[in-house]
Amino acid sequence: MAVPIPEQYRDLFSEEKKAFGYVATVMPDGTPQVTPVWVDYDGTHVIFNTAKGRVKERNLRRDGRVALVVSDPGNPYRYIQVRGRAELSEEGADAHIDKLAKKYLGMDRYPYRQPGEVRVMVRITPEAVQTWG
């Protein structure tokens, strides 16, 4: 069962904020790995996008446990932490990265695609949510 994102923190996922998320995954040796990501929220899942073969994608396919923090760009002491399980899908991932490029870059298409790159959409089902500020 997904834990909802509190209404008063949903603005952190809005187009106006353009807040970055910092996602933590688990490496094969058990150590954490953290990466900044563009984030989205669909009313149930926190979503980010990556490419097939990247470290976070490999980690999440092996172990779906994930944590993500999004802080308010105007007040970094105000943030939300989401912990849960990730589901990965290539379906819709190209359109999703274009949506995020529009939000974060003001561009209709993601400009950093590499030849042969396969995009992956990662949906986090929140199991625990903590907020501050």
C-alpha positions as a printed Julia matrix, in Angstrom:
133×3 Matrix{Float64}:
  0.0    0.0     0.0
  1.44   3.33   -1.07
  1.86   6.07    1.51
  0.59   9.35    0.02
  2.79  12.4    -0.44
  1.4   15.08    1.92
 -0.46  17.82    0.03
  1.75  20.57    1.51
  4.87  18.95   -0.04
  3.51  18.13   -3.5
  4.75  21.51   -4.74
  8.28  20.07   -4.6
  7.33  17.98   -7.65
  5.71  20.87   -9.54
  6.91  22.5   -12.74
  7.34  25.79  -10.89
  9.86  24.43   -8.34
 12.11  22.4   -10.65
 13.49  20.72   -7.52
 16.09  17.99   -7.98
 15.81  14.65   -6.24
 18.71  12.68   -4.83
 18.11   8.97   -5.19
 19.95   6.35   -3.14
 20.29   2.76   -4.33
 22.19  -0.21   -2.95
 25.41  -1.37   -4.63
 26.17  -5.13   -4.9
 28.54  -4.86   -1.91
 25.8   -3.23    0.21
 27.18   0.31    0.09
 24.9    3.2    -0.88
 25.05   4.98   -4.23
 23.46   8.45   -4.61
 22.62  10.31   -7.81
 20.78  13.58   -8.54
 17.69  13.08  -10.72
 14.79  14.99  -12.21
 11.57  14.02  -10.41
  7.87  13.75  -11.12
  4.8   12.63   -9.14
  1.7   10.98  -10.6
 -0.48  11.09   -7.49
  0.72   7.66   -6.31
  4.33   7.15   -7.43
  7.41   9.32   -7.32
  8.97   8.94  -10.76
 12.39   9.54  -12.25
 14.04   8.53  -15.5
 17.38   6.94  -16.31
 19.04   4.95  -19.07
 19.54   1.21  -19.3
 22.99   0.18  -18.06
 23.53   3.06  -15.65
 24.58   2.18  -12.1
 21.26   3.14  -10.48
 19.31   1.15  -13.08
 21.46  -1.96  -12.54
 21.21  -1.57   -8.76
 17.41  -1.23   -8.86
 16.96  -4.27  -11.1
 18.96  -6.29   -8.58
 17.46  -4.72   -5.43
 14.37  -2.51   -5.7
 14.84  -0.79   -2.35
 15.27   2.94   -2.85
 15.3    6.24   -0.96
 14.88   9.66   -2.48
 15.12  13.18   -1.03
 13.75  16.3    -2.7
 14.57  19.65   -1.13
 12.92  22.97   -1.84
 15.24  25.07   -4.05
 14.07  28.19   -2.2
 14.6   26.69    1.27
 16.84  23.59    1.34
 15.85  22.95    4.97
 12.34  22.1     3.71
 12.4   18.64    2.19
 10.67  15.33    1.75
 12.23  11.88    2.0
 10.54   8.93    0.32
 11.55   5.33    0.91
 10.04   2.42   -0.93
 10.31  -0.03   -3.78
 11.07   0.77   -7.39
  9.46  -0.67  -10.5
 11.29  -0.16  -13.79
  9.73   0.07  -17.24
 10.91   1.05  -20.68
  7.3    1.63  -21.76
  6.57   5.36  -21.88
 10.11   6.24  -20.77
 11.0    8.24  -23.91
  7.89  10.42  -23.57
  8.56  10.81  -19.85
 12.14  12.06  -20.31
 10.78  14.59  -22.83
  8.21  15.71  -20.24
 11.0   16.17  -17.69
 13.15  18.05  -20.23
 10.24  20.46  -20.72
  9.97  20.96  -16.96
 13.69  21.32  -16.16
 15.14  22.73  -19.39
 12.16  24.31  -21.16
 12.83  22.05  -24.16
 10.29  19.85  -25.95
 12.74  16.99  -26.36
 15.48  15.63  -24.12
 18.65  16.92  -25.81
 21.2   14.49  -24.31
 20.05  11.22  -25.87
 22.91   8.99  -26.94
 22.79   6.71  -29.99
 21.24   3.38  -29.01
 20.26   4.64  -25.55
 17.26   2.9   -23.98
 15.36   5.07  -21.49
 13.91   3.56  -18.32
 11.17   5.06  -16.17
 11.47   4.3   -12.46
  8.29   4.43  -10.34
  8.78   4.47   -6.59
  5.88   3.25   -4.49
  6.29   5.2    -1.25
  6.32   2.94    1.83
  7.6    5.62    4.23
  7.52   9.41    3.89
  9.26  11.91    6.15
  9.07  15.7     5.85
 10.82  18.63    7.41
 10.39  22.37    7.28
